[in-house]
Amino acid sequence: MARVLISGAGIAGSVLAFWLHRASPTTHIILIERPPALRLTGASVDIRGSAIDVVKLMGLLDKIREQTTREAGVQCVRDDGSTAWQLGATGREEMQSVTSEYEIFRGALARILLEPIEGVVELVLGEWVEGFEQGEEGVEVRFGNGREAGRYDLLVAADGVGSRVRGLMLEAPSREQVVNLGCHVAYFTVKSDLLSGAQWAKWHNSPRGRVVFLRPDPGPRGRTRAHLCNVTLPAQTKERDRLNEALEQGDEAYMTMLEDLFKDAGWLAPEVLKGMRESDDFYCSLFAQTRSPKLCNGRVVLLGDAGYATPGIGTSLAIIGGYVLAGEILQHDGDMVKACKAYEDLMLPCVKSQQKGGGAMRYANPQTAWGIAARNAVMGAATGLMLDRVVMAGAAWLGFSERKLAMPEYPWPAQ
């Protein structure tokens, strides 16, 4: 009986566990998560491209559709709240806009993906990988919080951007593979409806790279999902150092800094800052990519954000990666080393093509009042003439669609 240890019980780890169990119900799958409780909160994420096909095959697309945010699109607003321009959802899963047809809050998606594997995997909370050694027969893993060391046929790092396992595998500090995209983000739920029932997300810019982004919460309690973003240019090292220092110091330091930075940001900033202090799910992070030079070393493999965090499409890549890794293990009849290499050969080119550039947040969020006005004028003209719809419809008619990974047909056992 194969033993697979997955470090990280998030979206990538759950998808992998689902397909590993589908491929071989006798496989002993252990999911470990460092926090003492699962993180079932977070900002909205979306599902695009081949990831849609994967969740369809899992039989979960209808559940996901039922729990989407039902967001109509995004409106960019001026200081007085009036709309400068807007981008609506396309209604097409093959050609989506900023708002996905499958926009869903991370916590809701995590619950949906965990449900099918409850009772078929071993879930261990409050534990992490302290170290490992590879041998011909497997990976000997040492744990950091009391679990007895053991041998596993495969060790999967699905432990996020700051992956400890990645650092151990590459024998280099994890931060060396993390690329700062010039944006720090705080996420939290405001316990009131700042959007007054509107189904449009609202995006407001103020000078010095400050962004207030509010999304509707479909729940019955009248809440708002808030994001406070700070966008910095490469030359703004002083500002970026301040953000990084507050991030390292923890939530209280970061909230105090945001209160200072956004005190004169205009629009609904005062209400958002008040809601931030009253929230119970505050979370802050760096908007970053993981660019790992390789995705595997023998029986140790990187999955999801641990190997290829990519804002905008990271959730979809995590879903695709879990499916492909399990499929290659099935395809290679349990030969973990060959399967991991085949997975790397499929995923790495796909990931690299998605990670080109990476400066979208800087381009979309100007630093000056003049830049914000110019962007609004250009986008207002384009969307006013419905050029965005024309371009999207024309692309679909010509056969262009969101890029999909050419995945093999895996021989999944009949259920």
C-alpha positions as CSV (number, residue, x, y, z in Angstrom):
1,M,0.0,0.0,0.0
2,A,1.5,3.3,-1.1
3,R,1.8,6.1,1.5
4,V,1.6,9.7,0.3
5,L,2.2,12.7,2.6
6,I,0.8,16.0,1.5
7,S,2.0,19.1,3.4
8,G,-0.8,21.5,3.0
9,A,-4.6,20.9,3.2
10,G,-5.6,23.8,0.9
11,I,-7.1,23.7,-2.6
12,A,-4.1,22.0,-4.3
13,G,-3.7,19.3,-1.6
14,S,-7.4,18.5,-1.5
15,V,-7.7,18.1,-5.3
16,L,-4.6,15.9,-5.4
17,A,-6.0,13.8,-2.5
18,F,-9.3,13.4,-4.4
19,W,-7.7,12.1,-7.6
20,L,-5.2,9.9,-5.7
21,H,-8.0,8.2,-4.0
22,R,-9.9,7.8,-7.3
23,A,-6.8,6.3,-8.9
24,S,-6.1,3.9,-6.0
25,P,-8.5,3.7,-3.0
26,T,-6.0,1.7,-1.0
27,T,-3.4,4.5,-1.0
28,H,-2.8,5.9,2.5
29,I,-3.1,9.6,2.0
30,I,-2.0,11.9,4.9
31,L,-2.8,15.6,4.7
32,I,-1.0,17.8,7.3
33,E,-1.7,21.5,8.0
34,R,0.5,23.6,10.2
35,P,-2.2,25.8,11.8
36,P,-4.3,24.1,14.5
37,A,-7.5,24.7,12.4
38,L,-8.2,24.7,8.7
39,R,-8.2,28.2,7.1
40,L,-11.7,28.4,5.5
41,T,-11.7,32.1,4.9
42,G,-10.0,34.3,2.3
43,A,-10.6,36.5,-0.7
44,S,-12.5,35.4,-3.8
45,V,-10.8,33.2,-6.2
46,D,-11.8,32.1,-9.7
47,I,-11.7,29.0,-11.8
48,R,-10.6,29.2,-15.4
49,G,-9.4,27.2,-18.4
50,S,-8.6,23.5,-17.9
51,A,-9.5,23.8,-14.2
52,I,-13.1,24.0,-15.2
53,D,-12.8,20.7,-16.9
54,V,-11.2,19.2,-13.8
55,V,-14.0,20.2,-11.4
56,K,-16.5,19.0,-13.9
57,L,-14.9,15.6,-13.9
58,M,-14.9,15.7,-10.1
59,G,-18.7,16.2,-10.2
60,L,-18.4,19.5,-8.2
61,L,-19.1,22.2,-10.8
62,D,-22.8,22.5,-9.8
63,K,-21.9,22.9,-6.2
64,I,-19.4,25.6,-7.1
65,R,-21.9,27.4,-9.3
66,E,-24.4,27.4,-6.4
67,Q,-21.9,29.2,-4.2
68,T,-20.3,31.7,-6.5
69,T,-20.3,35.3,-5.5
70,R,-22.8,36.2,-8.3
71,E,-20.7,39.3,-8.9
72,A,-22.0,41.2,-12.0
73,G,-18.6,42.7,-12.8
74,V,-16.3,45.5,-11.6
75,Q,-17.0,49.3,-11.5
76,C,-14.1,51.7,-11.1
77,V,-15.4,54.6,-9.0
78,R,-14.3,58.2,-8.4
79,D,-14.0,59.9,-5.0
80,D,-17.7,60.8,-5.0
81,G,-18.7,57.2,-5.7
82,S,-19.7,57.8,-9.3
83,T,-18.7,55.2,-11.9
84,A,-15.8,56.1,-14.2
85,W,-16.1,52.8,-16.1
86,Q,-17.1,49.2,-15.7
87,L,-16.3,45.7,-16.9
88,G,-19.1,43.2,-16.7
89,A,-18.8,39.4,-16.5
90,T,-18.9,37.9,-20.0
91,G,-21.3,35.0,-19.4
92,R,-18.8,32.7,-21.1
93,E,-16.6,30.2,-19.3
94,E,-14.2,30.0,-22.3
95,M,-13.5,33.7,-22.4
96,Q,-13.8,35.4,-19.0
97,S,-13.2,39.0,-17.9
98,V,-11.9,40.3,-14.5
99,T,-15.0,38.7,-12.9
100,S,-15.0,35.0,-13.6
101,E,-18.1,33.0,-14.3
102,Y,-16.9,30.9,-11.3
103,E,-15.9,33.6,-8.9
104,I,-16.1,32.0,-5.4
105,F,-14.7,32.8,-2.0
106,R,-11.7,30.7,-1.1
107,G,-13.3,29.3,2.1
108,A,-16.4,28.1,0.2
109,L,-14.2,26.4,-2.5
110,A,-12.0,24.8,0.2
111,R,-15.1,23.3,1.9
112,I,-16.5,22.0,-1.4
113,L,-13.1,20.3,-2.2
114,L,-12.7,18.8,1.3
115,E,-16.1,17.2,1.5
116,P,-15.5,14.3,-1.0
117,I,-12.3,13.2,0.8
118,E,-13.6,13.3,4.4
119,G,-13.1,9.9,5.9
120,V,-10.9,8.6,3.1
121,V,-7.7,10.6,4.0
122,E,-6.0,11.1,7.3
123,L,-6.1,14.8,8.3
124,V,-3.5,16.0,10.8
125,L,-3.7,19.6,12.1
126,G,-0.9,21.5,13.9
127,E,1.9,19.6,12.3
128,W,4.5,20.3,9.7
129,V,7.6,18.8,7.9
130,E,10.8,19.6,9.8
131,G,13.1,17.8,7.4
132,F,13.5,14.7,5.2
133,E,16.0,12.4,3.6
134,Q,15.4,10.5,0.4
135,G,16.4,6.9,-0.2
136,E,15.8,4.2,-2.8
137,E,12.7,2.9,-0.9
138,G,11.1,6.3,-0.1
139,V,11.3,9.6,1.8
140,E,12.0,9.5,5.5
141,V,10.2,12.5,7.0
142,R,10.7,14.2,10.3
143,F,7.9,16.3,11.8
144,G,8.0,19.5,13.8
145,N,5.3,19.0,16.4
146,G,5.5,15.5,17.8
147,R,4.3,13.2,15.1
148,E,6.6,10.1,14.8
149,A,9.0,10.2,11.8
150,G,8.0,7.8,9.0
151,R,8.7,6.7,5.5
152,Y,6.5,7.8,2.6
153,D,6.5,6.9,-1.1
154,L,5.9,10.5,-2.0
155,L,6.2,13.9,-0.2
156,V,4.1,16.6,-1.7
157,A,4.7,20.3,-0.9
158,A,1.4,22.1,-1.1
159,D,2.3,24.5,1.7
160,G,2.0,27.8,-0.1
161,V,4.3,30.6,-1.3
162,G,6.6,30.4,1.7
163,S,6.9,26.6,1.4
164,R,9.3,25.2,3.9
165,V,9.5,21.9,1.9
166,R,10.5,23.8,-1.2
167,G,13.4,25.4,0.6
168,L,14.5,22.0,1.8
169,M,14.1,20.4,-1.6
170,L,16.0,23.1,-3.4
171,E,18.5,23.5,-0.6
172,A,18.0,27.3,-0.8
173,P,15.9,29.8,1.3
174,S,12.3,29.7,0.1
175,R,12.3,33.5,-0.3
176,E,14.7,33.2,-3.2
177,Q,12.0,31.7,-5.4
178,V,9.4,34.4,-4.5
179,V,9.1,37.3,-7.0
180,N,7.5,40.5,-5.5
181,L,5.0,41.9,-8.0
182,G,4.8,45.2,-6.2
183,C,1.6,44.8,-4.3
184,H,0.7,44.1,-0.7
185,V,-2.9,43.2,0.1
186,A,-5.0,43.0,3.2
187,Y,-8.2,41.0,3.1
188,F,-11.1,41.1,5.6
189,T,-14.9,41.0,5.9
190,V,-16.7,44.2,6.8
191,K,-19.8,43.5,8.9
192,S,-22.0,45.8,7.0
193,D,-23.1,46.2,3.4
194,L,-21.0,49.1,2.1
195,L,-22.2,48.4,-1.4
196,S,-25.9,49.0,-0.5
197,G,-27.0,45.7,-2.1
198,A,-25.2,46.2,-5.4
199,Q,-23.8,43.1,-7.1
200,W,-21.0,45.1,-8.7
201,A,-17.5,45.1,-7.1
202,K,-16.1,48.6,-6.6
203,W,-12.5,49.7,-7.3
204,H,-11.2,53.0,-6.1
205,N,-7.7,54.4,-6.6
206,S,-6.0,57.3,-4.8
207,P,-2.5,58.6,-5.4
208,R,0.6,56.8,-4.0
209,G,-0.7,53.4,-5.2
210,R,-3.5,53.1,-2.7
211,V,-6.5,50.9,-3.7
212,V,-9.8,50.2,-2.0
213,F,-11.5,47.2,-3.6
214,L,-14.9,46.0,-2.3
215,R,-16.7,42.9,-3.4
216,P,-20.3,41.9,-2.7
217,D,-20.9,39.1,-0.2
218,P,-23.8,36.8,-1.4
219,G,-24.6,35.7,2.2
220,P,-27.8,36.9,3.9
221,R,-26.0,38.9,6.7
222,G,-25.3,42.0,4.7
223,R,-21.5,42.0,4.6
224,T,-18.8,43.3,2.3
225,R,-15.5,41.6,1.3
226,A,-12.8,44.3,1.5
227,H,-9.3,44.5,0.1
228,L,-6.8,47.3,0.8
229,C,-3.9,47.2,-1.6
230,N,-0.7,49.1,-1.7
231,V,1.0,49.1,-5.1
232,T,4.7,50.1,-5.3
233,L,7.0,50.7,-8.2
234,P,10.5,49.1,-8.3
235,A,12.2,52.3,-7.3
236,Q,10.0,52.8,-4.2
237,T,12.2,50.8,-1.9
238,K,11.5,52.9,1.2
239,E,7.7,52.4,0.9
240,R,8.1,48.7,0.1
241,D,10.4,48.2,3.1
242,R,7.8,49.7,5.3
243,L,5.1,47.4,4.0
244,N,7.4,44.3,4.3
245,E,8.4,45.2,7.9
246,A,4.7,45.6,8.9
247,L,3.9,42.3,7.2
248,E,6.6,40.5,9.3
249,Q,5.5,42.1,12.5
250,G,2.0,40.8,12.2
251,D,-1.7,41.8,11.9
252,E,-1.7,44.6,14.5
253,A,1.3,46.3,13.0
254,Y,-0.1,46.0,9.5
255,M,-3.5,47.4,10.5
256,T,-1.9,50.3,12.3
257,M,0.1,51.1,9.2
258,L,-3.0,50.9,6.9
259,E,-4.8,53.3,9.2
260,D,-2.0,55.8,8.6
261,L,-1.7,55.2,4.8
262,F,-5.4,55.3,4.0
263,K,-6.5,58.0,6.4
264,D,-6.9,60.5,3.5
265,A,-7.6,58.0,0.7
266,G,-11.1,59.3,0.1
267,W,-14.3,57.5,-1.0
268,L,-15.3,54.9,1.6
269,A,-11.8,54.5,3.2
270,P,-12.9,55.7,6.7
271,E,-15.8,53.1,6.8
272,V,-13.5,50.4,5.4
273,L,-10.8,51.1,8.1
274,K,-13.5,51.0,10.8
275,G,-14.7,47.7,9.4
276,M,-11.2,46.4,9.3
277,R,-10.8,46.9,13.1
278,E,-14.2,45.1,13.7
279,S,-13.4,42.2,11.4
280,D,-12.5,38.7,12.7
281,D,-10.8,37.3,9.6
282,F,-8.1,39.9,8.8
283,Y,-5.3,38.5,6.6
284,C,-2.5,40.2,4.8
285,S,0.0,39.0,2.3
286,L,2.4,39.9,-0.5
287,F,1.1,39.7,-4.1
288,A,3.8,37.4,-5.5
289,Q,4.7,34.7,-7.9
290,T,6.6,31.5,-7.0
291,R,9.2,30.8,-9.7
292,S,10.8,27.6,-8.9
293,P,13.5,26.3,-11.2
294,K,12.1,22.8,-10.9
295,L,9.0,21.1,-9.5
296,C,10.4,17.9,-8.3
297,N,13.5,16.1,-6.9
298,G,13.1,12.3,-6.8
299,R,10.1,11.6,-4.6
300,V,9.6,15.2,-3.4
301,V,7.3,17.4,-5.6
302,L,5.9,20.9,-5.5
303,L,2.2,21.6,-6.0
304,G,0.2,24.7,-6.4
305,D,1.5,27.9,-4.8
306,A,4.5,26.1,-3.4
307,G,5.7,25.6,-6.9
308,Y,4.0,28.2,-9.1
309,A,1.9,30.8,-7.3
310,T,0.5,33.1,-10.0
311,P,-2.0,35.8,-8.9
312,G,-5.0,35.8,-11.2
313,I,-4.8,32.2,-12.2
314,G,-3.1,30.5,-9.2
315,T,-6.2,28.7,-8.0
316,S,-6.8,27.2,-11.5
317,L,-3.1,26.1,-11.8
318,A,-3.4,24.4,-8.3
319,I,-6.5,22.5,-9.4
320,I,-4.9,21.5,-12.7
321,G,-1.7,20.5,-11.0
322,G,-3.4,18.2,-8.5
323,Y,-5.2,16.4,-11.3
324,V,-2.1,16.1,-13.5
325,L,0.1,14.8,-10.7
326,A,-2.4,12.1,-9.7
327,G,-2.9,11.2,-13.3
328,E,0.8,10.8,-14.0
329,I,1.1,8.6,-10.9
330,L,-1.7,6.4,-12.3
331,Q,-0.2,6.5,-15.7
332,H,3.2,5.4,-14.4
333,D,1.7,2.6,-12.3
334,G,2.8,4.1,-9.0
335,D,6.4,4.8,-10.1
336,M,6.7,8.1,-8.1
337,V,10.0,9.3,-9.5
338,K,8.9,8.9,-13.2
339,A,5.4,10.3,-12.4
340,C,6.8,13.4,-10.8
341,K,9.2,14.1,-13.7
342,A,6.3,13.7,-16.2
343,Y,4.2,16.1,-14.1
344,E,7.0,18.6,-14.1
345,D,7.5,18.3,-17.9
346,L,3.8,19.0,-18.4
347,M,3.3,21.8,-15.8
348,L,6.5,23.8,-15.9
349,P,6.1,25.1,-19.5
350,C,2.4,25.9,-18.8
351,V,3.4,27.8,-15.7
352,K,6.2,29.8,-17.3
353,S,3.8,30.9,-20.1
354,Q,1.4,32.2,-17.5
355,Q,4.1,34.0,-15.4
356,K,5.4,36.2,-18.2
357,G,5.4,39.9,-17.3
358,G,3.7,40.1,-13.9
359,G,3.4,43.8,-13.7
360,A,-0.3,44.1,-14.2
361,M,-1.1,45.5,-10.8
362,R,1.4,48.4,-11.4
363,Y,-0.1,49.2,-14.8
364,A,-3.7,49.0,-13.6
365,N,-3.1,51.2,-10.5
366,P,-1.3,54.5,-11.3
367,Q,0.6,56.3,-8.7
368,T,-0.5,59.9,-9.5
369,A,-3.9,61.7,-9.8
370,W,-3.0,62.5,-13.4
371,G,-2.3,58.8,-14.1
372,I,-5.6,57.7,-12.5
373,A,-7.5,60.3,-14.5
374,A,-5.8,59.2,-17.8
375,R,-6.5,55.5,-17.1
376,N,-10.2,56.3,-16.4
377,A,-10.5,58.4,-19.5
378,V,-9.1,55.6,-21.7
379,M,-11.1,52.8,-20.0
380,G,-14.2,55.0,-19.9
381,A,-14.0,55.6,-23.7
382,A,-13.4,51.9,-24.4
383,T,-16.1,50.5,-22.3
384,G,-18.5,53.3,-23.2
385,L,-18.2,52.3,-26.8
386,M,-18.5,48.6,-25.7
387,L,-15.1,47.9,-27.2
388,D,-14.4,45.5,-24.4
389,R,-17.5,43.4,-25.4
390,V,-16.6,43.7,-29.0
391,V,-13.1,42.4,-28.5
392,M,-14.2,39.5,-26.3
393,A,-17.0,38.5,-28.6
394,G,-14.8,38.8,-31.7
395,A,-12.1,36.7,-30.0
396,A,-14.6,34.0,-29.2
397,W,-16.0,34.0,-32.7
398,L,-12.6,33.7,-34.2
399,G,-11.9,30.7,-32.0
400,F,-9.6,32.3,-29.4
401,S,-10.2,31.3,-25.8
402,E,-8.4,31.1,-22.5
403,R,-5.3,28.9,-22.8
404,K,-5.7,25.3,-21.7
405,L,-3.1,22.8,-20.7
406,A,-3.0,19.9,-23.2
407,M,-3.7,17.2,-20.6
408,P,-3.4,13.5,-21.4
409,E,-6.4,11.2,-21.2
410,Y,-5.8,9.3,-17.9
411,P,-7.1,5.8,-17.5
412,W,-9.2,6.5,-14.3
413,P,-10.8,3.4,-12.9
414,A,-14.6,3.2,-13.2
415,Q,-16.5,4.3,-10.1
